[in-house]
Amino acid sequence: MKDAPVLRRQLGSLLAVVTVTLMCTALSGGTALAGQGAAPRAVHHHAVDSDHDGIPNYWERAHHTHVHGRDAKVDPDHDGLSNLSEFHDHTLPHVSDTDHDGLADGAEVHRFHTSPRNDDTDHDGIADGEDDSNHDHVADGGEDGNWSGFVGTIISFDPGTGQLLFETSLGIPLTAVVTDETRVHACESCWTDDTQTLLQEGQDIDGLIFAPRPFHGLPVLKWLAVTCPPAD
């Protein structure tokens, strides 16, 4: 029989081996380092797509579509966008007009090329649906925010801020910003580089084009065509 000191040394060595093994197992995510197999890779829940239809489970559960149904091509709200398109366009699959601007999501994406998540895509102060005010599904002059022909009449122009207030042909007052980059077109007989002189109350606007980005929430004019200022 071994004496006590020998037994204590052997027991101490065994405890040390067990301790090291447990620590290695914990650090390796539950798989002992002695094993040759790699620890299983974790799959992020945003990538899980049980029915392999291109739409992840989290989105289908959130919007009450079928996780196991392969319904990517289904259009439950009949707006012209399939569930897969609704997912990619960040729209609502059970609401035909996500931004409530009067245009169906599919019409905005495929016909008007406006944003189905922004009710005023061109920042012209008129909702996208009202830009097609006669609802003929055609962006006529004066409807799409970039007008040709008679647009309206200038109410006031502040050269300090560049804000141009005018009443549109639809009877809606609208404020837009004229910048140094705005191209102003006028008749040769009254042309001047001085916008304060050129843009006056009562003057008609014959056409305009909005820049893609607003300034402090106001639409910015890229191009503007005006008649000569009214005679004094």
C-alpha positions in Angstrom: 0.0 0.0 0.0 1.3 3.4 -1.0 2.1 5.9 1.8 0.0 9.1 2.2 2.5 11.5 0.6 2.6 9.5 -2.6 -1.2 9.3 -2.8 -1.5 13.0 -2.2 0.9 13.8 -5.1 -0.9 11.4 -7.5 -4.3 12.9 -6.5 -2.9 16.4 -7.0 -1.7 15.6 -10.5 -5.1 14.0 -11.4 -6.9 17.1 -10.3 -4.6 19.3 -12.3 -5.3 17.3 -15.5 -9.0 17.4 -14.9 -8.9 21.2 -14.3 -6.9 21.9 -17.4 -9.3 19.7 -19.5 -12.4 21.5 -18.2 -10.9 24.9 -18.9 -9.9 24.0 -22.4 -13.4 22.6 -23.1 -15.0 25.9 -21.8 -12.7 28.1 -23.9 -13.4 26.0 -27.1 -17.2 26.6 -26.8 -18.0 23.2 -25.3 -15.9 21.1 -27.6 -12.8 19.5 -26.1 -9.6 20.5 -27.7 -8.6 16.9 -27.9 -11.3 16.2 -30.4 -10.6 16.8 -34.1 -14.1 18.1 -35.1 -14.5 21.9 -35.3 -17.2 23.6 -33.2 -20.4 24.1 -35.2 -20.8 27.6 -36.8 -23.5 29.8 -35.5 -26.1 30.9 -38.1 -27.4 34.5 -37.6 -31.1 34.5 -37.3 -31.4 37.1 -40.1 -30.0 34.6 -42.5 -32.3 31.7 -41.7 -34.7 31.0 -44.5 -36.5 27.7 -43.8 -38.4 27.5 -47.1 -35.5 28.8 -49.2 -37.7 31.3 -51.0 -35.3 34.2 -50.6 -37.2 35.8 -47.7 -35.7 35.2 -44.2 -37.8 33.8 -41.5 -37.7 36.9 -39.3 -39.3 39.0 -42.0 -42.0 36.4 -42.8 -42.9 36.1 -39.1 -43.0 39.9 -38.6 -45.3 40.4 -41.7 -47.4 37.2 -41.2 -46.3 35.5 -44.4 -45.5 31.7 -44.6 -42.1 30.6 -43.2 -42.6 27.1 -44.7 -44.7 28.1 -47.7 -42.5 29.4 -50.5 -44.7 32.4 -51.1 -42.1 34.7 -52.5 -44.2 35.3 -55.7 -47.5 35.8 -53.9 -49.0 39.4 -53.8 -51.4 39.4 -50.8 -52.3 43.1 -51.0 -52.5 43.2 -54.8 -50.3 46.2 -55.2 -48.1 44.9 -58.0 -45.3 43.8 -55.7 -44.6 40.2 -54.7 -43.6 39.3 -51.2 -40.0 39.0 -52.3 -40.2 42.5 -53.8 -41.8 43.9 -50.7 -38.9 42.5 -48.7 -36.3 44.1 -50.9 -38.2 47.4 -51.2 -38.8 47.5 -47.4 -42.5 47.9 -47.9 -45.5 46.3 -46.2 -46.9 43.1 -47.9 -50.4 43.5 -46.5 -50.7 47.3 -47.2 -51.0 48.3 -50.9 -49.8 51.9 -50.3 -47.1 51.8 -47.7 -46.5 55.6 -47.5 -50.1 56.5 -47.9 -49.5 58.9 -50.8 -52.3 57.7 -53.0 -50.2 55.5 -55.2 -49.9 51.7 -54.9 -46.4 50.4 -54.1 -46.1 48.5 -57.4 -47.1 51.6 -59.4 -44.4 53.7 -57.6 -41.7 51.1 -58.2 -42.6 50.0 -61.8 -44.4 53.0 -63.3 -43.6 56.3 -61.6 -40.1 55.3 -60.3 -40.9 57.1 -57.0 -40.2 55.8 -53.5 -43.0 53.6 -52.0 -41.6 54.6 -48.6 -41.6 58.4 -49.1 -44.9 60.2 -49.8 -43.1 63.1 -51.5 -40.2 61.5 -53.4 -39.2 64.7 -55.3 -39.6 67.0 -52.3 -41.8 69.4 -54.3 -44.4 69.8 -51.5 -47.0 67.7 -53.3 -47.6 64.0 -52.4 -46.6 61.6 -55.1 -50.3 60.6 -55.5 -51.3 64.1 -56.1 -48.6 64.4 -58.7 -50.9 62.3 -60.8 -53.9 64.4 -60.0 -56.1 63.1 -62.8 -55.2 59.5 -62.0 -54.5 58.5 -65.6 -51.3 56.8 -64.5 -49.3 59.3 -66.6 -47.0 61.9 -65.2 -48.4 64.9 -67.1 -46.9 68.4 -67.1 -47.6 69.9 -63.7 -48.2 66.5 -62.0 -44.8 65.0 -61.5 -43.1 67.9 -59.7 -41.1 68.9 -62.8 -43.5 71.1 -64.7 -43.4 72.3 -68.3 -45.9 74.8 -69.6 -47.6 77.2 -67.2 -46.6 76.3 -63.6 -47.9 79.2 -61.5 -47.3 82.7 -60.4 -44.5 84.1 -58.1 -45.9 85.5 -54.8 -42.5 86.6 -53.4 -38.8 86.0 -53.6 -36.3 86.5 -50.8 -32.7 86.8 -52.2 -31.2 86.5 -48.8 -32.6 83.0 -48.1 -33.2 82.2 -51.8 -36.8 81.2 -50.9 -39.2 81.5 -53.8 -42.9 81.4 -52.9 -45.3 80.8 -55.7 -48.8 79.6 -56.3 -48.9 76.5 -58.5 -51.4 76.0 -61.3 -53.2 73.6 -58.9 -53.8 76.5 -56.5 -51.3 75.2 -54.0 -48.7 77.6 -52.5 -45.3 76.2 -52.6 -41.9 77.4 -51.4 -38.7 76.3 -53.2 -35.1 77.4 -52.9 -33.1 79.1 -55.6 -29.4 78.7 -55.2 -26.3 79.9 -57.1 -26.5 76.6 -59.1 -30.1 77.1 -60.2 -30.3 77.8 -63.9 -32.8 80.5 -64.6 -34.2 80.9 -68.1 -36.0 84.0 -69.3 -36.6 86.0 -72.5 -33.6 87.8 -73.9 -35.5 91.1 -73.6 -35.5 91.0 -69.8 -32.5 88.7 -69.0 -30.3 89.7 -66.1 -27.9 88.0 -63.8 -29.6 89.7 -60.8 -32.1 87.1 -59.6 -33.6 89.7 -57.3 -34.6 91.8 -60.3 -35.5 88.8 -62.5 -37.8 87.0 -60.0 -40.6 89.3 -58.9 -44.1 89.2 -57.6 -46.7 88.5 -60.2 -44.3 86.9 -62.6 -45.3 83.7 -64.3 -43.3 80.5 -64.1 -43.2 78.5 -67.4 -41.3 75.5 -66.2 -39.1 74.1 -63.4 -37.0 71.1 -62.5 -36.3 70.1 -58.9 -32.8 69.1 -57.7 -32.6 65.6 -56.2 -31.9 66.7 -52.7 -33.8 69.2 -50.5 -32.3 72.0 -48.4 -33.5 72.1 -44.8 -36.6 70.3 -45.9 -37.4 72.6 -48.8 -37.2 71.6 -52.4 -34.3 73.0 -54.4 -34.7 74.3 -58.0 -32.3 72.9 -60.5 -33.8 74.8 -63.4 -36.4 77.5 -63.7 -38.1 79.2 -66.7 -39.9 82.5 -66.2 -41.6 85.1 -68.2 -40.5 88.7 -68.0 -41.5 90.5 -64.8 -44.7 92.5 -65.1 -44.4 96.1 -66.2 -44.6 98.7 -63.5 
